[in-house]
Amino acid sequence: MIFITAKFRVKPEYAETWPAITADFTAATRAEPGCLWYDWSRSLEDPNEYVLVEAFADDDAAVAHVTSEHFKTAQSHLPPHLAETPRIVNFKVPQDDWSELGELAVK
């Protein structure tokens, strides 16, 4: 799978409404056939930072995502709400779901 984590620093005036600002894009992405997950979280240390954790089944799914109409719309819609260019970690992982964190196993 293609596993991606990105950090979005949002302008303070949009921090509370960021989930609504990204709602259509998030819903459209989650509906893509190759999207395994697409989940937003908000930083506990910085209320203006959101972290996106996403995964796509394979290269074809990732290419379909970045060439979709909703992605193109997001490229013009989202940047005016951002304080800086998002930072990203993107890599391939030889699995298709989350693994258990054995060191913290629940018995």
C-alpha positions in Angstrom: 0.0 0.0 0.0 1.0 3.7 -0.3 1.0 5.1 3.2 1.0 8.9 3.6 1.1 11.2 6.6 0.8 15.0 6.1 0.9 17.9 8.4 -1.3 20.9 7.6 -0.7 24.2 9.4 -3.9 26.1 9.1 -4.3 29.9 9.4 -5.6 30.5 13.0 -8.9 32.0 11.6 -9.7 28.7 9.9 -8.5 26.3 12.6 -12.0 25.7 14.0 -13.6 25.3 10.6 -10.9 23.2 8.9 -13.0 20.0 9.1 -15.9 21.7 7.3 -13.5 23.3 4.8 -12.1 19.8 3.9 -15.4 17.9 4.2 -16.3 17.5 0.5 -12.7 16.6 -0.4 -12.5 14.1 2.4 -15.8 12.4 1.5 -14.8 12.2 -2.2 -11.4 10.8 -1.3 -12.9 8.2 1.0 -15.3 7.1 -1.8 -12.4 6.3 -4.2 -12.2 2.6 -4.9 -8.5 2.4 -3.9 -8.6 4.5 -0.8 -8.0 2.3 2.3 -8.4 5.2 4.8 -8.3 9.0 5.0 -8.3 10.3 8.5 -7.8 13.7 10.0 -6.6 14.4 13.5 -5.8 17.7 15.3 -2.6 18.3 17.1 -2.7 18.4 20.9 0.2 20.8 21.0 -0.8 23.2 18.2 -4.5 23.9 17.6 -3.6 25.2 14.1 -2.1 22.0 13.0 -4.0 19.0 11.5 -2.5 15.7 10.7 -3.8 13.6 7.8 -3.2 9.8 7.7 -4.1 8.2 4.4 -3.5 5.0 2.6 -4.1 3.8 -0.9 -4.1 0.2 -2.2 -1.4 0.7 -4.8 0.3 3.1 -7.2 -2.8 3.0 -9.5 -5.0 4.1 -6.7 -2.6 6.9 -5.6 -2.4 8.2 -9.2 -6.2 8.1 -9.5 -6.4 10.2 -6.3 -4.0 12.9 -7.4 -5.5 13.1 -10.9 -9.2 13.2 -9.7 -11.4 16.2 -10.2 -11.9 16.6 -6.4 -8.1 16.7 -6.0 -7.8 19.4 -8.6 -10.5 21.4 -6.8 -8.7 21.0 -3.5 -5.5 22.3 -5.1 -7.2 25.7 -5.5 -9.6 25.6 -2.6 -7.4 24.6 0.3 -4.1 26.7 0.0 -5.8 30.0 0.9 -6.6 28.5 4.3 -3.1 27.3 5.0 -0.3 29.1 6.9 2.4 27.2 5.0 2.9 24.4 2.5 1.9 21.0 4.1 4.7 18.6 5.0 4.4 15.0 4.0 5.9 11.5 4.5 5.0 9.1 1.7 6.2 5.5 1.4 5.2 2.0 0.2 4.4 -0.6 2.8 4.1 -4.3 2.1 0.7 -4.7 3.8 -2.9 -3.7 3.3 -4.1 -2.8 6.8 -2.9 -1.8 10.2 -0.8 -4.2 12.2 -1.2 -4.7 15.9 1.2 -2.9 18.3 2.3 -6.0 20.1 4.2 -4.1 22.8 0.9 -2.7 24.1 -1.2 -5.8 23.6 -4.6 -5.8 25.3 -5.3 -9.1 27.0 
